[in-house]
Amino acid sequence: MKDAKAGQQEVDYSRYVVDLAYLKGKAPEIAGVPTGTRLDELFFTVVYDEDTGRIVRKPLGGVPKGAVINIVGIPDTGKSVFAEQFAAFQAGNGSRVLFVTTENPAEFLYVSLKQKAAALDLSFKDVERNVVVVDASQEQSLRENTFALVKTMEYAARSRNVDVVVIDSITGLYEHREVMARQIVRIVYNFLKRFHLTTIMVSQKRSSQGSETAEAAGGLAVAHIVDGTVVMDKKLMETKFDVSLYGLPLGSVLRTIRIDGCRVSGHDTDTYIMEINEMGLIEIKEKLSDFVRRKSGIK
Amino acid sequence: MEVVKPVLPDYDQMALKVFMEAISSAGGLKKLIEYRNLTWLPSLAEAAYVVVLKNEATLTDYQIAEKLGITEQTVKNILKADTSKVAEYLQGVAEKVDEHKAGGLAKIAYEKLKAEGRLESEEVTQAEARDIESSLEIEFFWAIQTLRRIKGLDFPAGEGELKERLTGITIKGRRIEELLDKIGYPVKTPAELLHKLKEAAER
């Protein structure tokens, strides 16, 4: 079917219609890309178990391959720690990682990744060899111009044969123009999907936004566009009630993590306790409900 | 851990292409003279930049206005111009149109270039260049490609940065990477680079 207004380019709409069968062999496989944390157990697919004749959960063993996963949280919840841990874990295990930094200059990122590699007992030589960085923190033209950033990412992805991407943070691309958030995230997301790049993308929250929600700078634009959102949160023990409920000392901090949604695969919906250990690594512990029950006896 | 250098689009070149395509869509420069419509041209240049910066650089209307030294309302008028009404006006179907004519024309030209994949393509394709080269019995396209690719590069330049920019070009049937292995460094100027590459290719 063709349509044309006077003087305008004829558009062939038939190229936008695709038979589902045509996509066989083109669709990405359902698999997990490990993060090096227990989050890997919380994404799953369902399979038929011949022994029991029932449909059962099968953990993916990582974030869904080819998915763009948004990590959102207030400051000091562990977003960047998680992003760097994922990058070091993937690179240390042989994947090619593109790290787009809008916050931490590349020289400082180098130090962070070196520490993560040591804590994970991975060869830093492998990490060093497999990580390629786009440093938008030092390059205003990249932060201000999303098309230039995507061009640079495309160049890096093609020439360095990249498998996974980390963006810390996407908010750095629109922190002074949140009205553009939807457009900017869409451009970056479309690029990542075109190249089937599994991505961990960090988003910052604004002080007015509920700390436990998927909402981030730019509103719900990011959460609506990406394939899945993981919310990181923290609770400061500041009242007698907190101390009694969580069984933690006054002034201490309790961190949590929760998968808020994922359109690519099934996922656990509970909130989990999360710690950043003395080695600077994310450790996901028990469910918050189990923790509270154990500490206070409240069901 | 390698840090990739930014790849920055050439917006000046894109705006120029939109401008030229718009003139062509309007019937060519001669037709503009016949109809005494040359006063359009500054507006058309302005509109070409607005359309490119809006669609290719994710700038806000305010940022575009600041960059071009025009009002934000002018930017909005250009961007909201109805292309079909402007097209009817240009074809003589409509006698008068309230739209921003240059804006509509620039948008039509931009959409056409984008749909045909010509907005970011090289001015002369490699195949066309080969034809020209064989008819003139000289080789020059590699030099144009080399100069385009090193735009913005600081000289003196080293082997690594030159290889990163120039990989993929062929000179007299030989890969440029192979020739870059054979020349001396640092290369002080673009002219010296062309000279050294030419010498290496002829050795």
Contacts between the chains, C-beta under 8 A, distances in Angstrom:
chain1	res1	chain2	res2	distance
A	5	B	83	7.4
A	5	B	84	4.2
A	5	B	87	6.3
A	6	B	84	6.6
A	6	B	87	4.6
A	6	B	88	5.4
A	6	B	91	5.6
A	6	B	93	6.4
A	7	B	25	6.9
A	7	B	83	8.0
A	7	B	84	7.9
A	7	B	86	8.0
A	7	B	87	3.1
A	7	B	88	7.6
A	7	B	90	6.1
A	7	B	91	6.0
A	7	B	108	6.3
A	8	B	83	6.4
A	8	B	84	6.9
A	8	B	87	6.0
A	8	B	108	6.2
A	8	B	111	7.3
A	8	B	112	7.9
A	9	B	111	6.1
A	9	B	112	5.1
A	9	B	115	5.0
A	9	B	116	7.9
A	11	B	115	7.9
A	106	B	1	7.4
A	106	B	3	4.9
A	109	B	1	7.8
A	110	B	1	5.4
A	113	B	1	7.0
A	127	B	1	7.6
A	128	B	1	5.1
A	131	B	1	4.9
A	131	B	2	7.8
A	132	B	1	7.5
A	132	B	2	5.0
A	132	B	3	7.8
A	132	B	4	5.9
A	133	B	1	6.1
A	133	B	2	6.9
A	133	B	3	4.7
A	133	B	4	6.8
A	134	B	3	7.6
A	134	B	4	5.2
A	134	B	6	7.8
A	135	B	3	5.3
A	139	B	6	5.4
A	141	B	6	6.0
A	141	B	8	5.9
A	142	B	6	5.3
A	144	B	59	7.9
A	145	B	8	7.5
A	145	B	9	7.8
A	145	B	57	5.3
A	145	B	58	6.6
A	145	B	59	7.9
A	146	B	58	4.5
A	147	B	9	6.0
A	147	B	56	5.4
A	147	B	57	6.1
A	147	B	58	6.3
A	148	B	6	6.2
A	148	B	7	6.7
A	148	B	8	5.0
A	148	B	9	5.9
A	148	B	57	7.7
A	151	B	7	4.4
A	151	B	8	7.6
A	151	B	9	6.2
A	152	B	4	6.1
A	152	B	5	7.8
A	152	B	6	5.1
A	152	B	7	4.5
A	154	B	7	7.8
A	155	B	4	6.8
A	155	B	7	4.9
A	156	B	4	4.5
A	160	B	2	7.6
A	160	B	4	7.8
A	177	B	60	6.1
A	179	B	60	7.3
A	180	B	58	6.4
A	180	B	60	6.5
A	183	B	58	6.3
A	184	B	58	6.1
A	187	B	58	6.9
